[in-house]
Amino acid sequence: MIMKKIIIAIFSILSLNLFGQKIESGSLDVFYFQNSSTVSVEWDNNIEFAKGISFEEYSKGEFSTEEWNNKVLPSTMMSFIKKLNSYTSKHGITFTNNSQDAEYKMMVKPTQLGRKGGGVTIYTIKKISSNEDVAVIKHRNSAGLFGNNIPTLLSETYSRSGKSLGKLFEEVMLKPCKIKTVVENNEMNYRFDFTSLELTDIKAKEFFVSSGAEIKGKTIVVPEKITSLIDGVFISSANKKMSKSGYELNNQTSSNIEVVISFVEIGQEGKHSVVAKLIEKSSGKVLSRLGVEIGDGKLNSFQNLFCEQMEKTGEEFGEILKDEILK
């Protein structure tokens, strides 16, 4: 299934119900126009436990106050941030634990916190330089299901909460909107970004490795053989669509508009997703974003599948730019 979404914010979002969450005030639009943003995450230690019970009643002797602050909460925070970043990092938003260099701060305040993690959490995002609220988000936690101790249940609960909040950011960042982008000489620079790429299928890994890719943990160094292949198939397919409107992607041009094409996932049968940003190079400002997801291919070898999918993605990508952005 092909999903087309063009992204740019025009109006503030006052309230949004999604994935059990509601933006109570403000909006996430501030993140649209930035190439990258860092958000420091902090926990409000003044936690409100369910039914007004005390910390001693809540912990039931499983851990001391010191262990709660130094082990339980940091472990819960780690699960939360890791899952959250798996959705937001591809859009240039990185959440960190108490960063000193962040532009934004998000305070996480659990309320009505039950022994299994259920309850309500309030996320308050502030711009650090002005201390002004960007958005206040209310999320209803679902309780943990696996394990019988509080730390395990909390990690499970907040990993799930991180996923929900990440999907909220992603849904907002990929909000459809038509814009008019001024492109000099009808040409745009482009470049590929593989820093967020995950190869979630063994055949995909085998293909990349056999082509000379180096995989070290989550870092993938993609060889020229693959970038040339993508260049030849993806870009030519996109330009076939765009040429009908007189536009062209060209990595040799001196256009002030650059399209950064990030490959996020390549999975079974070539299924993959791509996120791209149109950036004004003189200011570094993001003008718009788009996301493309391509389903399973039908050809036999993975290389043929990969080429088939790149061609489909290029066509979809070019169609989006032609019809929605550059029209």
SEDREN-339852 format. One record per residue (C-alpha): residue number from 1; residue in three letters; x, z, y. Coordinates in Angstrom, 1 decimal. Layout:
REM SEDREN-339852
+-----+---------+--------+--------+--------+
: num : residuo :      u :      w :      v :
+-----+---------+--------+--------+--------+
: NUM :     ALA :      X :      Z :      Y :
...
+-----+---------+--------+--------+--------+
END
This chain:
REM SEDREN-339852
+-----+---------+--------+--------+--------+
: num : residuo :      u :      w :      v :
+-----+---------+--------+--------+--------+
:   1 :     MET :    0.0 :    0.0 :    0.0 :
:   2 :     ILE :    1.3 :   -1.0 :    3.4 :
:   3 :     MET :    0.9 :    1.4 :    6.3 :
:   4 :     LYS :    1.5 :    0.2 :    9.9 :
:   5 :     LYS :    1.8 :    2.7 :   12.7 :
:   6 :     ILE :    3.2 :    2.2 :   16.1 :
:   7 :     ILE :    4.2 :    5.2 :   18.0 :
:   8 :     ILE :    4.3 :    6.3 :   21.7 :
:   9 :     ALA :    2.6 :    9.1 :   23.5 :
:  10 :     ILE :    0.3 :    8.4 :   26.4 :
:  11 :     PHE :   -2.1 :   11.3 :   26.5 :
:  12 :     SER :   -1.5 :   15.0 :   25.7 :
:  13 :     ILE :   -3.0 :   16.4 :   22.5 :
:  14 :     LEU :   -5.0 :   19.4 :   23.3 :
:  15 :     SER :   -6.3 :   20.2 :   19.9 :
:  16 :     LEU :   -5.5 :   18.8 :   16.5 :
:  17 :     ASN :   -6.7 :   19.9 :   13.1 :
:  18 :     LEU :   -4.4 :   18.7 :   10.3 :
:  19 :     PHE :   -3.0 :   20.1 :    7.1 :
:  20 :     GLY :   -4.7 :   23.5 :    7.8 :
:  21 :     GLN :   -3.2 :   23.6 :   11.3 :
:  22 :     LYS :   -4.5 :   23.5 :   14.8 :
:  23 :     ILE :   -2.6 :   22.9 :   18.1 :
:  24 :     GLU :   -4.1 :   25.7 :   20.1 :
:  25 :     SER :   -2.5 :   24.6 :   23.4 :
:  26 :     GLY :    0.1 :   22.1 :   24.7 :
:  27 :     SER :    1.2 :   19.1 :   22.7 :
:  28 :     LEU :    4.1 :   17.7 :   20.8 :
:  29 :     ASP :    4.4 :   14.6 :   23.0 :
:  30 :     VAL :    7.6 :   15.9 :   24.6 :
:  31 :     PHE :    9.5 :   14.9 :   21.4 :
:  32 :     TYR :    8.3 :   11.3 :   21.5 :
:  33 :     PHE :   10.6 :   10.0 :   24.2 :
:  34 :     GLN :   13.8 :   11.6 :   23.0 :
:  35 :     ASN :   16.4 :   10.1 :   20.7 :
:  36 :     SER :   17.1 :   13.5 :   19.2 :
:  37 :     SER :   16.0 :   17.1 :   19.7 :
:  38 :     THR :   17.2 :   20.5 :   18.3 :
:  39 :     VAL :   14.8 :   23.4 :   17.9 :
:  40 :     SER :   16.0 :   26.9 :   17.2 :
:  41 :     VAL :   13.8 :   28.9 :   14.9 :
:  42 :     GLU :   13.3 :   32.6 :   15.3 :
:  43 :     TRP :   11.0 :   35.1 :   13.5 :
:  44 :     ASP :    9.0 :   37.6 :   15.4 :
:  45 :     ASN :    9.9 :   40.9 :   13.7 :
:  46 :     ASN :    6.6 :   42.4 :   14.9 :
:  47 :     ILE :    4.7 :   41.1 :   11.8 :
:  48 :     GLU :    1.1 :   41.9 :   11.4 :
:  49 :     PHE :    0.4 :   42.7 :    7.8 :
:  50 :     ALA :   -3.0 :   42.1 :    6.2 :
:  51 :     LYS :   -5.7 :   44.7 :    6.6 :
:  52 :     GLY :   -3.5 :   46.7 :    9.0 :
:  53 :     ILE :   -1.3 :   48.2 :    6.3 :
:  54 :     SER :    2.2 :   49.5 :    7.1 :
:  55 :     PHE :    5.5 :   48.0 :    6.1 :
:  56 :     GLU :    5.9 :   50.8 :    3.5 :
:  57 :     GLU :    2.5 :   50.0 :    1.9 :
:  58 :     TYR :    3.2 :   46.3 :    2.0 :
:  59 :     SER :    6.7 :   46.5 :    0.4 :
:  60 :     LYS :    5.6 :   49.0 :   -2.3 :
:  61 :     GLY :    9.2 :   50.1 :   -2.7 :
:  62 :     GLU :   10.4 :   46.6 :   -3.7 :
:  63 :     PHE :   12.8 :   46.5 :   -0.7 :
:  64 :     SER :   13.9 :   48.6 :    2.2 :
:  65 :     THR :   13.5 :   47.7 :    5.9 :
:  66 :     GLU :   17.2 :   46.6 :    5.9 :
:  67 :     GLU :   16.7 :   44.4 :    2.9 :
:  68 :     TRP :   13.6 :   42.9 :    4.5 :
:  69 :     ASN :   15.5 :   42.0 :    7.7 :
:  70 :     ASN :   18.8 :   40.9 :    6.1 :
:  71 :     LYS :   17.7 :   39.3 :    2.8 :
:  72 :     VAL :   13.9 :   38.7 :    2.4 :
:  73 :     LEU :   13.2 :   37.1 :    5.8 :
:  74 :     PRO :   16.4 :   35.0 :    6.0 :
:  75 :     SER :   15.7 :   33.6 :    2.5 :
:  76 :     THR :   12.1 :   32.8 :    3.5 :
:  77 :     MET :   13.4 :   31.2 :    6.7 :
:  78 :     MET :   15.8 :   29.1 :    4.8 :
:  79 :     SER :   13.0 :   27.7 :    2.5 :
:  80 :     PHE :   10.8 :   27.0 :    5.6 :
:  81 :     ILE :   13.5 :   25.2 :    7.7 :
:  82 :     LYS :   14.8 :   23.2 :    4.8 :
:  83 :     LYS :   11.3 :   21.8 :    3.9 :
:  84 :     LEU :   10.4 :   21.3 :    7.6 :
:  85 :     ASN :   13.6 :   19.3 :    8.3 :
:  86 :     SER :   12.9 :   17.0 :    5.3 :
:  87 :     TYR :   10.0 :   15.6 :    7.3 :
:  88 :     THR :   11.2 :   15.8 :   10.9 :
:  89 :     SER :   14.9 :   14.9 :   10.7 :
:  90 :     LYS :   14.2 :   11.2 :   10.2 :
:  91 :     HIS :   12.4 :   11.3 :   13.6 :
:  92 :     GLY :   15.4 :   12.9 :   15.3 :
:  93 :     ILE :   14.0 :   16.5 :   15.3 :
:  94 :     THR :   16.3 :   19.1 :   13.7 :
:  95 :     PHE :   15.3 :   22.7 :   13.2 :
:  96 :     THR :   18.0 :   25.3 :   12.9 :
:  97 :     ASN :   18.3 :   29.0 :   12.5 :
:  98 :     ASN :   19.0 :   30.8 :   15.8 :
:  99 :     SER :   21.0 :   27.9 :   17.3 :
: 100 :     GLN :   22.8 :   28.5 :   20.6 :
: 101 :     ASP :   22.8 :   24.8 :   21.6 :
: 102 :     ALA :   19.1 :   24.0 :   21.0 :
: 103 :     GLU :   16.9 :   22.5 :   23.8 :
: 104 :     TYR :   13.8 :   24.2 :   22.3 :
: 105 :     LYS :   12.9 :   27.4 :   20.6 :
: 106 :     MET :   10.2 :   28.0 :   18.0 :
: 107 :     MET :    9.0 :   31.6 :   17.5 :
: 108 :     VAL :    7.4 :   32.1 :   14.1 :
: 109 :     LYS :    4.9 :   35.0 :   14.0 :
: 110 :     PRO :    3.2 :   35.8 :   10.7 :
: 111 :     THR :   -0.2 :   37.6 :   11.2 :
: 112 :     GLN :   -2.5 :   38.8 :    8.5 :
: 113 :     LEU :    0.4 :   38.5 :    6.1 :
: 114 :     GLY :   -0.7 :   39.4 :    2.5 :
: 115 :     ARG :    1.6 :   40.4 :   -0.4 :
: 116 :     LYS :    1.5 :   36.9 :   -1.8 :
: 117 :     GLY :    2.2 :   35.2 :    1.6 :
: 118 :     GLY :   -1.3 :   34.3 :    2.5 :
: 119 :     GLY :   -2.6 :   34.8 :    6.1 :
: 120 :     VAL :   -2.0 :   33.1 :    9.4 :
: 121 :     THR :    1.2 :   32.1 :   11.2 :
: 122 :     ILE :    1.5 :   31.3 :   14.9 :
: 123 :     TYR :    4.2 :   28.9 :   15.9 :
: 124 :     THR :    5.1 :   29.0 :   19.6 :
: 125 :     ILE :    7.5 :   26.2 :   20.8 :
: 126 :     LYS :    9.2 :   26.7 :   24.2 :
: 127 :     LYS :   11.6 :   24.7 :   26.3 :
: 128 :     ILE :   14.6 :   27.0 :   26.6 :
: 129 :     SER :   15.7 :   26.0 :   30.1 :
: 130 :     SER :   12.4 :   26.8 :   31.7 :
: 131 :     ASN :   10.9 :   29.2 :   29.1 :
: 132 :     GLU :    7.7 :   27.2 :   29.3 :
: 133 :     ASP :    5.4 :   26.7 :   26.3 :
: 134 :     VAL :    5.5 :   23.2 :   24.8 :
: 135 :     ALA :    2.9 :   23.9 :   22.1 :
: 136 :     VAL :    1.2 :   26.8 :   20.3 :
: 137 :     ILE :    0.2 :   26.0 :   16.7 :
: 138 :     LYS :   -1.9 :   28.1 :   14.4 :
: 139 :     HIS :   -1.5 :   27.6 :   10.7 :
: 140 :     ARG :   -3.4 :   29.2 :    7.8 :
: 141 :     ASN :   -0.9 :   30.0 :    5.0 :
: 142 :     SER :   -1.9 :   29.4 :    1.4 :
: 143 :     ALA :   -0.6 :   32.2 :   -0.8 :
: 144 :     GLY :    2.2 :   31.8 :   -3.3 :
: 145 :     LEU :    1.4 :   31.1 :   -6.9 :
: 146 :     PHE :    4.6 :   31.5 :   -8.9 :
: 147 :     GLY :    6.5 :   34.8 :   -9.5 :
: 148 :     ASN :    5.4 :   38.4 :   -9.2 :
: 149 :     ASN :    7.7 :   39.7 :   -6.4 :
: 150 :     ILE :    7.2 :   39.4 :   -2.7 :
: 151 :     PRO :   10.4 :   37.5 :   -1.8 :
: 152 :     THR :    9.7 :   34.7 :   -4.3 :
: 153 :     LEU :    6.1 :   34.4 :   -3.2 :
: 154 :     LEU :    7.0 :   34.3 :    0.5 :
: 155 :     SER :    9.7 :   31.6 :   -0.1 :
: 156 :     GLU :    7.1 :   29.5 :   -1.9 :
: 157 :     THR :    4.5 :   30.1 :    0.8 :
: 158 :     TYR :    6.7 :   29.2 :    3.7 :
: 159 :     SER :    8.3 :   26.2 :    2.0 :
: 160 :     ARG :    4.7 :   24.9 :    1.7 :
: 161 :     SER :    4.1 :   25.9 :    5.4 :
: 162 :     GLY :    7.3 :   24.0 :    6.4 :
: 163 :     LYS :    5.9 :   20.9 :    4.6 :
: 164 :     SER :    2.5 :   21.2 :    6.4 :
: 165 :     LEU :    4.2 :   21.7 :    9.8 :
: 166 :     GLY :    6.6 :   18.8 :    9.1 :
: 167 :     LYS :    3.6 :   16.5 :    8.2 :
: 168 :     LEU :    2.0 :   17.6 :   11.5 :
: 169 :     PHE :    5.1 :   16.5 :   13.4 :
: 170 :     GLU :    5.3 :   13.3 :   11.4 :
: 171 :     GLU :    1.6 :   12.4 :   12.0 :
: 172 :     VAL :    1.9 :   13.0 :   15.7 :
: 173 :     MET :    5.2 :   11.1 :   16.0 :
: 174 :     LEU :    3.7 :    8.1 :   14.2 :
: 175 :     LYS :    0.5 :    8.1 :   16.3 :
: 176 :     PRO :   -0.7 :    4.5 :   16.8 :
: 177 :     CYS :   -0.5 :    3.2 :   20.3 :
: 178 :     LYS :   -0.1 :   -0.2 :   21.9 :
: 179 :     ILE :    2.5 :   -0.5 :   24.6 :
: 180 :     LYS :    4.2 :   -3.3 :   26.5 :
: 181 :     THR :    8.0 :   -3.3 :   26.2 :
: 182 :     VAL :   10.0 :   -5.3 :   28.7 :
: 183 :     VAL :   12.8 :   -7.2 :   26.8 :
: 184 :     GLU :   15.3 :   -9.2 :   28.8 :
: 185 :     ASN :   15.9 :  -12.7 :   27.5 :
: 186 :     ASN :   13.4 :  -12.0 :   24.7 :
: 187 :     GLU :   16.2 :  -10.5 :   22.6 :
: 188 :     MET :   16.8 :   -7.0 :   21.2 :
: 189 :     ASN :   19.9 :   -5.5 :   19.7 :
: 190 :     TYR :   19.5 :   -3.9 :   16.3 :
: 191 :     ARG :   21.5 :   -1.6 :   13.9 :
: 192 :     PHE :   20.8 :    0.1 :   10.6 :
: 193 :     ASP :   21.0 :    3.8 :   10.1 :
: 194 :     PHE :   21.4 :    5.2 :    6.5 :
: 195 :     THR :   22.1 :    8.8 :    7.4 :
: 196 :     SER :   18.7 :   10.0 :    6.2 :
: 197 :     LEU :   18.5 :    7.8 :    3.2 :
: 198 :     GLU :   17.5 :    9.3 :   -0.2 :
: 199 :     LEU :   17.8 :    7.3 :   -3.4 :
: 200 :     THR :   15.1 :    8.9 :   -5.5 :
: 201 :     ASP :   15.3 :    6.6 :   -8.4 :
: 202 :     ILE :   18.1 :    6.2 :  -10.9 :
: 203 :     LYS :   18.0 :    2.4 :  -10.8 :
: 204 :     ALA :   18.4 :    2.5 :   -7.0 :
: 205 :     LYS :   21.4 :    4.8 :   -7.3 :
: 206 :     GLU :   23.0 :    2.6 :   -9.9 :
: 207 :     PHE :   22.4 :   -0.5 :   -7.8 :
: 208 :     PHE :   24.0 :    1.1 :   -4.7 :
: 209 :     VAL :   26.9 :    2.6 :   -6.6 :
: 210 :     SER :   27.6 :   -0.7 :   -8.4 :
: 211 :     SER :   27.6 :   -2.4 :   -5.0 :
: 212 :     GLY :   30.3 :    0.0 :   -3.7 :
: 213 :     ALA :   28.2 :    2.8 :   -2.1 :
: 214 :     GLU :   29.8 :    6.3 :   -2.0 :
: 215 :     ILE :   27.3 :    9.1 :   -2.6 :
: 216 :     LYS :   28.5 :   12.7 :   -1.8 :
: 217 :     GLY :   25.6 :   15.1 :   -1.9 :
: 218 :     LYS :   23.0 :   13.8 :    0.6 :
: 219 :     THR :   25.6 :   11.6 :    2.4 :
: 220 :     ILE :   25.6 :    7.9 :    1.5 :
: 221 :     VAL :   28.2 :    5.5 :    2.8 :
: 222 :     VAL :   26.6 :    2.1 :    2.4 :
: 223 :     PRO :   29.1 :   -0.8 :    1.9 :
: 224 :     GLU :   29.0 :   -4.1 :    3.9 :
: 225 :     LYS :   27.7 :   -5.9 :    0.7 :
: 226 :     ILE :   24.4 :   -4.0 :    1.0 :
: 227 :     THR :   24.1 :   -4.1 :    4.8 :
: 228 :     SER :   24.8 :   -7.9 :    4.7 :
: 229 :     LEU :   22.1 :   -8.3 :    2.1 :
: 230 :     ILE :   19.6 :   -6.3 :    4.2 :
: 231 :     ASP :   20.7 :   -8.2 :    7.3 :
: 232 :     GLY :   20.1 :  -11.5 :    5.7 :
: 233 :     VAL :   16.7 :  -10.8 :    4.1 :
: 234 :     PHE :   15.2 :   -8.1 :    6.3 :
: 235 :     ILE :   16.1 :   -9.4 :    9.8 :
: 236 :     SER :   15.4 :  -13.1 :    8.9 :
: 237 :     SER :   12.0 :  -12.1 :    7.7 :
: 238 :     ALA :   11.3 :  -10.1 :   10.8 :
: 239 :     ASN :   12.5 :  -12.9 :   13.1 :
: 240 :     LYS :   10.2 :  -15.4 :   11.4 :
: 241 :     LYS :    7.3 :  -13.3 :   12.5 :
: 242 :     MET :    8.7 :  -12.5 :   15.9 :
: 243 :     SER :    9.8 :  -16.1 :   16.8 :
: 244 :     LYS :    6.1 :  -17.1 :   17.1 :
: 245 :     SER :    6.0 :  -15.0 :   20.2 :
: 246 :     GLY :    9.5 :  -16.1 :   21.4 :
: 247 :     TYR :   11.3 :  -12.8 :   20.5 :
: 248 :     GLU :   14.4 :  -12.3 :   18.3 :
: 249 :     LEU :   16.4 :   -9.4 :   16.8 :
: 250 :     ASN :   20.1 :  -10.2 :   17.4 :
: 251 :     ASN :   23.0 :   -7.8 :   16.8 :
: 252 :     GLN :   25.3 :   -9.9 :   19.1 :
: 253 :     THR :   23.1 :   -9.8 :   22.2 :
: 254 :     SER :   23.7 :   -7.6 :   25.2 :
: 255 :     SER :   20.0 :   -6.6 :   25.6 :
: 256 :     ASN :   19.3 :   -3.2 :   27.0 :
: 257 :     ILE :   16.8 :   -2.6 :   24.2 :
: 258 :     GLU :   18.2 :   -1.5 :   20.8 :
: 259 :     VAL :   16.1 :   -1.2 :   17.6 :
: 260 :     VAL :   17.6 :    1.5 :   15.4 :
: 261 :     ILE :   16.2 :    0.9 :   11.8 :
: 262 :     SER :   16.5 :    4.0 :    9.6 :
: 263 :     PHE :   16.1 :    3.7 :    5.9 :
: 264 :     VAL :   14.5 :    7.0 :    4.7 :
: 265 :     GLU :   13.8 :    6.5 :    0.9 :
: 266 :     ILE :   14.4 :    4.0 :   -1.8 :
: 267 :     GLY :   12.6 :    4.9 :   -5.0 :
: 268 :     GLN :   11.2 :    3.6 :   -8.2 :
: 269 :     GLU :   10.7 :   -0.2 :   -8.4 :
: 270 :     GLY :   12.1 :   -0.6 :   -4.9 :
: 271 :     LYS :    9.4 :    1.5 :   -3.2 :
: 272 :     HIS :   10.7 :    2.6 :    0.1 :
: 273 :     SER :   10.0 :    3.7 :    3.6 :
: 274 :     VAL :   11.6 :    2.8 :    7.0 :
: 275 :     VAL :   11.4 :    4.5 :   10.4 :
: 276 :     ALA :   12.6 :    2.7 :   13.5 :
: 277 :     LYS :   13.0 :    3.5 :   17.2 :
: 278 :     LEU :   13.2 :    1.2 :   20.2 :
: 279 :     ILE :   15.7 :    2.7 :   22.6 :
: 280 :     GLU :   16.6 :    1.8 :   26.2 :
: 281 :     LYS :   20.3 :    1.8 :   25.9 :
: 282 :     SER :   21.0 :    2.5 :   29.6 :
: 283 :     SER :   19.1 :    5.8 :   29.6 :
: 284 :     GLY :   19.0 :    6.7 :   25.8 :
: 285 :     LYS :   15.2 :    7.0 :   26.1 :
: 286 :     VAL :   13.1 :    6.3 :   23.1 :
: 287 :     LEU :   10.4 :    3.7 :   24.2 :
: 288 :     SER :    8.5 :    3.6 :   20.9 :
: 289 :     ARG :    8.6 :    4.4 :   17.2 :
: 290 :     LEU :    7.2 :    2.7 :   14.1 :
: 291 :     GLY :    7.0 :    3.5 :   10.4 :
: 292 :     VAL :    6.7 :    1.1 :    7.5 :
: 293 :     GLU :    6.1 :    2.0 :    3.9 :
: 294 :     ILE :    6.3 :   -0.6 :    1.1 :
: 295 :     GLY :    4.9 :   -0.1 :   -2.4 :
: 296 :     ASP :    6.3 :   -1.0 :   -5.8 :
: 297 :     GLY :    7.8 :   -4.4 :   -6.4 :
: 298 :     LYS :    7.1 :   -6.7 :   -9.4 :
: 299 :     LEU :   10.4 :   -8.5 :  -10.2 :
: 300 :     ASN :   12.7 :   -7.6 :  -13.1 :
: 301 :     SER :   16.2 :   -6.6 :  -11.8 :
: 302 :     PHE :   16.6 :   -3.9 :   -9.1 :
: 303 :     GLN :   18.5 :   -6.3 :   -6.9 :
: 304 :     ASN :   15.6 :   -8.8 :   -7.0 :
: 305 :     LEU :   13.2 :   -5.9 :   -6.4 :
: 306 :     PHE :   15.3 :   -4.7 :   -3.5 :
: 307 :     CYS :   15.4 :   -8.2 :   -1.9 :
: 308 :     GLU :   11.6 :   -8.7 :   -2.5 :
: 309 :     GLN :   10.9 :   -5.4 :   -0.8 :
: 310 :     MET :   13.3 :   -6.1 :    2.1 :
: 311 :     GLU :   11.5 :   -9.4 :    2.7 :
: 312 :     LYS :    8.1 :   -7.6 :    2.7 :
: 313 :     THR :    9.4 :   -4.9 :    5.0 :
: 314 :     GLY :   10.9 :   -7.4 :    7.4 :
: 315 :     GLU :    7.7 :   -9.3 :    7.6 :
: 316 :     GLU :    5.7 :   -6.1 :    8.3 :
: 317 :     PHE :    8.3 :   -5.0 :   10.8 :
: 318 :     GLY :    8.2 :   -8.3 :   12.6 :
: 319 :     GLU :    4.4 :   -8.4 :   12.6 :
: 320 :     ILE :    4.3 :   -4.9 :   14.2 :
: 321 :     LEU :    6.7 :   -5.8 :   16.9 :
: 322 :     LYS :    5.1 :   -9.1 :   17.6 :
: 323 :     ASP :    1.5 :   -8.0 :   17.7 :
: 324 :     GLU :    1.6 :   -4.4 :   18.9 :
: 325 :     ILE :    4.7 :   -3.9 :   21.1 :
: 326 :     LEU :    5.8 :   -7.2 :   22.5 :
: 327 :     LYS :    2.5 :   -8.9 :   22.9 :
+-----+---------+--------+--------+--------+
END
